[in-house]
Amino acid sequence: MPANFRILSEKCDGCGACVPACPFFALEVVEGKAVLYESCLECGVCVPSCPTGAIWTAGGDSSAVAGASGGGGSKGRSIWVYVPGAALGAAAPAGAGAAAAALGSLGLARSVADEQGTRVTAVTAGDGADTAALFAAGADEVFVLEGEGAVPALLAAAVAQETPRAVIGVAAGEAREVVAGAAALAGAPLVAGADEVECFGERLAPKRPLYGGRFRAKVRAADGLIPFITLDRHVFRSVRTDPRRTGQVRHLAIRGTAGSQPLATAPAGAGTATAAPGGAEVRRRNVPLDAARIVLGGGAELGSAEAFALLYRLADRLSAVGGDVAVGATKEAVDAGWAPREALLDGTMVKTCPALYMAFGVDGSPAHNAAVALARVVVSVTAKADSQFCQVADFILPYAPGRVLERLLEITI
């Protein structure tokens, strides 16, 4: 069963409203009750469709979801865009990388707000953001979150306090973690990796690709819910700025979040210690999956944590010769404890765009394939001739993936 979703049979009346809402065909009504299957990717689209609140989600029951927005109409409320302070700091030029994606998300919000006749609020934490750049990219005002606790908890509390029309962020790095974390704490619907956003009356209707781009889903939150949306960083990069635009900066003091656990983050360029076979530690660069030029993926066919650790050793060696290398993992590998949760290759949470993706022992679920669909060259290393991932790979090495890793590490660079 999915880890974070359940059907509460005592609340389910078998109406079937959730079945057409699921984009992964993971719900069915059997003998008068909804049944949730393993194909569920925990996207959360089904939650607001249930009129009885029978779909339980981790971090709060479905009744908490129904009241997440505080009710009322959305007329006049602004569209929030979360922008990490580091993305637009003095050392981050606005024309590249995270800064371009952050400003692009503001540009999208600006166009939607103009269509709906509302405002755009840039939300950040700390004093590191270049507010002039935020105003130039389309913000009408800037909210600076202040308080004790993790940033997702501060954002969730601010949303409950101010009730914006929607909360948007880039599906990369800190913005993705903060927006997704705040959605979970608020019990609100999250649409991850949207590549288009339309207006549906006063509400937003984001669109996202499914099954590696073969299908597209339009998601609309139910009345009274505040949607949280993360945007594909590779799509929203075009920035139209107006340096004449100005606005007000408001500091929001948030209370009651000190007990929240902060996200475990590492500074850019820092090393991460990873256990390798034999007890040795490998120091490697902390390269995000969505920014890596080379991604090494590992799946269940590797068979053990020791075999999976060889991926980190190979990534360390490739990084030493000048490559931005990241290690990813399938859901099976993460559930087995071989890799951390942030290494999960799931198209509902992260999209990669590497020059090379090498998959070691990966069978290829729809969610995994969607996460790596933009890779230029895909290599599958597997001894299973019937592996589903072989159908989308450019090259196939029909050998045991653990053995191939060992031979690659024997090569002198």
Secondary structure, DSSP 8 states (H G I E B T S, - for coil): --SSEEE-TTT-----TTTTT-TT--EEEETTEEEE-TT-----TTGGG-TT--EEETTB-HHHHHTTT-SS--TT--EEEE--GGGGSTTS-TTSHHHHHHHHHHHHHHHHHHHHT--EEEEEESS-S-HHHHHHHT-SEEEEEESSS-HHHHHHHHHHHH--SEEEEESSHHHHHHHHHHHHHHT--EEEEESEEEEETTEEEEEEEEGGGTEEEE----TT---EEEE-TTTS------TT---EEEEEE--S-TTS-------TT-EEEEE-GGG-EEEEE---GGG-SEEEEE-GGG-SHHHHHHHHHHHHHHHHTT--EEEEE-HHHHHTTSS-GGGB--TTT-----SEEEEES----HHHHHHTTT-SEEEEE-S-TT-GGGGT-SEEE-S-HHHHHHHHHHS--
